[in-house]
Amino acid sequence: MIQSVQRAVQILRELASAGRKLGVTELAERVGVAKPTVHAMLRTLETEGLVVQDHESSKYALGPGLLLLGNAFLDGHELRTRSMSWADGLATQVNEAVWVGVLTGDHVLVIHHAFRPEGAVQILEVGASIPWSTCALGKAIVAFRPETAEVDLLAAEPAVLTGRSIADPAVLAGQLAGVRDSGYAMEDQESTLGDAGIAAPVFDRSGEVAGALGVVGPVERLLAETRREALAVAVRETARNLSRDLGAARGQVRRVAG
């Protein structure tokens, strides 16, 4: 591992998570590196457009170069590219917003968002990062990840975003087992109060889970007894079609042990 690269990444992550501009001194304390070293790294990152300096406060924020890299990641992501028509079709079919996500560490990254066709003003959520245990997308993915990966994720302290978030690893493990049985996952106000989600895993040509696709919206619409099962069937079928589009053969879906 190259230490200088690792420190530069740490600086970018601190700027991303702070929610505000940070000065050299504060960044040095957060990263645990001497101020002159952090200052030199910031100047290099600024030259590459990855950070920008506010000339009034002399503090730093993330730069536009990261947006270019992020767009390149999305444009080259096979799951996102192939999911667009399927997600848009599902949104039209069920009249709900549809998200497609992938697992990055212990969070789900939303890589595509199809708006609800008849909805009011909606905010594009592409790029949103959500703790895996608080969303249906995350549960749908983790349920089919290698067993060791599931154990590691369950061993960490679960994220609590609302009073409905599940903090008991045993309960989460039971939900994951249920996802493997039913083929879909549900989330009931565990990420945002009032919102729910229903998601199913998507598999690639190797048969391993590549991500998940799901509907999101108000809990009273998504989890109503008269509608929940129909939505789950539609989500699961769309995820299967997307999996086949990615090269997964019928019955090729598998969960890796160990």
C-alpha positions as CSV (number, residue, x, y, z in Angstrom):
1,M,0.0,0.0,0.0
2,I,1.4,3.4,-1.0
3,Q,1.0,5.7,2.1
4,S,0.9,9.0,0.3
5,V,-2.0,7.8,-1.9
6,Q,-3.8,6.4,1.1
7,R,-3.5,9.8,2.9
8,A,-4.7,11.7,-0.1
9,V,-7.8,9.4,-0.2
10,Q,-8.3,10.0,3.6
11,I,-8.3,13.8,3.0
12,L,-10.9,13.5,0.3
13,R,-13.1,11.3,2.5
14,E,-12.8,13.7,5.4
15,L,-13.9,16.6,3.1
16,A,-16.8,14.5,1.8
17,S,-18.1,13.5,5.2
18,A,-17.6,16.9,6.9
19,G,-20.4,18.7,5.2
20,R,-18.5,21.9,5.3
21,K,-15.1,23.4,4.3
22,L,-12.1,22.3,6.3
23,G,-8.8,24.0,7.0
24,V,-5.3,22.5,6.9
25,T,-5.1,22.3,10.7
26,E,-8.4,20.4,11.1
27,L,-7.6,18.1,8.3
28,A,-4.2,17.3,9.7
29,E,-5.8,16.4,13.1
30,R,-8.5,14.3,11.4
31,V,-6.0,12.4,9.2
32,G,-3.2,12.2,11.8
33,V,-0.6,13.8,9.6
34,A,1.7,16.8,10.0
35,K,0.3,20.1,8.7
36,P,3.1,20.7,6.1
37,T,2.4,17.2,4.6
38,V,-1.4,17.9,4.4
39,H,-0.8,21.3,2.9
40,A,1.4,19.8,0.2
41,M,-1.2,17.1,-0.6
42,L,-4.0,19.7,-0.8
43,R,-2.0,21.8,-3.2
44,T,-1.4,18.7,-5.4
45,L,-5.1,17.7,-5.2
46,E,-6.1,21.3,-6.0
47,T,-3.9,21.3,-9.1
48,E,-5.7,18.2,-10.3
49,G,-9.1,19.8,-9.6
50,L,-10.0,17.3,-6.9
51,V,-10.2,20.0,-4.2
52,V,-10.8,23.7,-4.3
53,Q,-9.7,26.4,-1.8
54,D,-12.0,29.2,-0.6
55,H,-9.9,32.3,-0.9
56,E,-11.7,34.2,1.9
57,S,-11.4,31.4,4.6
58,S,-8.5,29.5,3.0
59,K,-10.4,26.3,3.8
60,Y,-10.9,23.5,1.3
61,A,-13.8,21.6,-0.2
62,L,-14.1,18.9,-2.8
63,G,-13.5,20.0,-6.4
64,P,-15.2,19.5,-9.8
65,G,-12.7,16.9,-10.9
66,L,-14.4,14.4,-8.6
67,L,-17.6,14.9,-10.4
68,L,-15.9,14.0,-13.7
69,L,-14.5,10.9,-12.2
70,G,-17.9,10.0,-10.7
71,N,-19.7,10.4,-14.0
72,A,-17.0,8.3,-15.7
73,F,-17.7,5.6,-13.2
74,L,-21.4,5.7,-13.8
75,D,-21.1,5.8,-17.6
76,G,-18.8,2.8,-17.6
77,H,-20.8,0.7,-15.1
78,E,-22.5,-2.2,-16.9
79,L,-25.2,-2.7,-14.3
80,R,-26.2,0.9,-14.5
81,T,-26.2,1.0,-18.3
82,R,-28.3,-2.2,-18.6
83,S,-30.6,-1.3,-15.8
84,M,-31.9,1.9,-17.2
85,S,-34.6,0.6,-19.5
86,W,-35.7,-2.1,-17.0
87,A,-35.9,0.4,-14.1
88,D,-37.7,3.0,-16.2
89,G,-40.2,0.3,-17.4
90,L,-40.8,-0.9,-13.8
91,A,-41.4,2.7,-12.7
92,T,-44.0,3.1,-15.4
93,Q,-45.6,-0.3,-14.6
94,V,-46.1,0.3,-10.9
95,N,-46.1,4.1,-10.9
96,E,-43.3,4.3,-8.2
97,A,-39.7,5.5,-8.2
98,V,-37.1,2.8,-8.8
99,W,-33.5,2.7,-7.6
100,V,-30.7,0.5,-8.6
101,G,-27.8,0.2,-6.2
102,V,-24.5,-1.5,-5.6
103,L,-22.7,-2.4,-2.3
104,T,-19.6,-0.3,-1.5
105,G,-18.1,-1.3,1.8
106,D,-21.0,-1.2,4.3
107,H,-23.2,1.3,2.3
108,V,-25.3,1.0,-0.8
109,L,-24.5,3.5,-3.6
110,V,-27.5,4.5,-5.8
111,I,-26.3,4.3,-9.4
112,H,-29.6,4.8,-11.2
113,H,-32.9,6.5,-10.2
114,A,-36.0,6.3,-12.3
115,F,-38.6,8.9,-11.2
116,R,-42.2,8.0,-10.3
117,P,-44.0,8.9,-13.6
118,E,-47.0,10.7,-11.9
119,G,-45.1,12.1,-8.9
120,A,-44.7,15.7,-7.8
121,V,-41.2,17.4,-7.8
122,Q,-38.6,14.7,-7.1
123,I,-34.9,14.9,-6.2
124,L,-32.5,12.8,-8.2
125,E,-30.8,10.4,-5.7
126,V,-28.0,9.1,-7.9
127,G,-24.9,9.1,-5.8
128,A,-26.8,8.7,-2.5
129,S,-25.0,6.4,0.0
130,I,-27.2,4.5,2.4
131,P,-26.1,2.0,5.2
132,W,-26.9,-1.4,3.9
133,S,-28.9,-2.6,6.9
134,T,-31.4,0.3,6.6
135,C,-32.5,-0.2,3.0
136,A,-34.1,-3.0,1.0
137,L,-31.4,-2.7,-1.7
138,G,-28.7,-3.4,0.9
139,K,-30.5,-6.4,2.4
140,A,-31.2,-7.8,-1.1
141,I,-27.5,-7.6,-1.9
142,V,-26.0,-8.8,1.4
143,A,-28.3,-11.8,1.5
144,F,-26.5,-13.2,-1.5
145,R,-23.0,-12.1,-0.8
146,P,-20.4,-14.6,0.4
147,E,-21.2,-15.9,3.9
148,T,-18.0,-14.5,5.3
149,A,-18.9,-11.0,4.0
150,E,-22.4,-11.3,5.7
151,V,-20.8,-12.3,8.9
152,D,-18.4,-9.3,8.8
153,L,-21.2,-6.9,8.1
154,L,-23.4,-8.3,10.8
155,A,-20.4,-8.1,13.3
156,A,-20.2,-4.3,12.9
157,E,-22.5,-2.0,14.8
158,P,-25.6,-1.5,12.7
159,A,-26.4,2.0,11.6
160,V,-29.4,3.6,13.2
161,L,-31.0,6.4,11.2
162,T,-34.5,6.3,12.6
163,G,-36.4,4.7,15.5
164,R,-37.4,1.9,13.0
165,S,-33.8,1.0,12.1
166,I,-32.9,-2.5,13.2
167,A,-30.0,-2.6,15.6
168,D,-30.1,-6.3,16.5
169,P,-27.8,-8.4,14.3
170,A,-29.8,-11.5,15.0
171,V,-32.9,-9.9,13.6
172,L,-31.0,-8.7,10.5
173,A,-29.6,-12.2,10.0
174,G,-33.2,-13.6,10.1
175,Q,-34.3,-11.0,7.6
176,L,-31.4,-12.0,5.2
177,A,-32.4,-15.6,5.5
178,G,-36.0,-14.6,4.6
179,V,-34.7,-12.7,1.5
180,R,-33.0,-15.9,0.3
181,D,-36.3,-17.7,0.7
182,S,-38.5,-15.1,-0.9
183,G,-36.2,-13.5,-3.4
184,Y,-36.9,-10.0,-2.3
185,A,-36.2,-7.7,0.7
186,M,-38.4,-5.0,2.4
187,E,-37.6,-1.9,4.4
188,D,-40.1,-0.2,6.6
189,Q,-39.0,3.4,7.5
190,E,-35.6,2.2,8.6
191,S,-33.7,4.8,6.5
192,T,-36.3,7.7,6.4
193,L,-39.5,8.0,8.4
194,G,-42.5,7.7,6.2
195,D,-40.6,5.9,3.4
196,A,-40.4,2.2,2.5
197,G,-38.7,0.0,-0.1
198,I,-39.0,-3.4,-1.8
199,A,-35.9,-4.7,-3.6
200,A,-34.6,-7.8,-5.3
201,P,-31.0,-8.9,-6.1
202,V,-29.5,-8.7,-9.6
203,F,-27.0,-11.3,-10.7
204,D,-24.3,-11.2,-13.3
205,R,-23.0,-13.8,-15.8
206,S,-21.0,-15.6,-13.1
207,G,-24.2,-16.0,-11.0
208,E,-23.0,-13.8,-8.2
209,V,-24.9,-10.8,-7.0
210,A,-24.0,-7.6,-8.8
211,G,-26.4,-5.2,-7.1
212,A,-30.1,-4.8,-6.5
213,L,-33.2,-3.1,-8.0
214,G,-36.1,-1.8,-6.0
215,V,-39.1,0.5,-5.6
216,V,-39.1,3.3,-3.1
217,G,-41.9,5.5,-1.8
218,P,-44.3,6.3,1.0
219,V,-44.9,3.4,3.3
220,E,-48.6,3.7,3.1
221,R,-48.4,3.0,-0.7
222,L,-45.7,0.5,-0.9
223,L,-46.5,-1.7,2.1
224,A,-50.3,-1.6,1.9
225,E,-51.6,-5.2,2.2
226,T,-53.6,-4.7,-1.1
227,R,-50.4,-3.8,-3.0
228,R,-47.3,-5.1,-1.3
229,E,-47.3,-8.6,-2.8
230,A,-47.9,-7.3,-6.4
231,L,-45.1,-4.8,-6.1
232,A,-42.7,-7.5,-4.8
233,V,-43.6,-9.8,-7.7
234,A,-43.0,-7.0,-10.2
235,V,-39.7,-6.0,-8.6
236,R,-38.5,-9.6,-8.5
237,E,-39.5,-10.3,-12.1
238,T,-37.7,-7.1,-13.3
239,A,-34.6,-8.0,-11.4
240,R,-34.6,-11.5,-13.0
241,N,-34.9,-10.0,-16.5
242,L,-32.1,-7.5,-15.7
243,S,-30.0,-10.4,-14.5
244,R,-30.5,-12.3,-17.7
245,D,-29.6,-9.1,-19.6
246,L,-26.3,-9.2,-17.6
247,G,-25.7,-12.7,-18.7
248,A,-27.0,-14.7,-15.8
249,A,-28.5,-18.0,-16.9
250,R,-31.8,-19.3,-15.5
251,G,-31.1,-21.0,-12.3
252,Q,-27.5,-19.7,-12.2
253,V,-28.0,-17.6,-9.2
254,R,-25.8,-18.7,-6.3
255,R,-24.5,-17.6,-2.9
256,V,-20.8,-18.2,-2.4
257,A,-19.8,-20.0,0.8
258,G,-16.7,-19.0,2.6
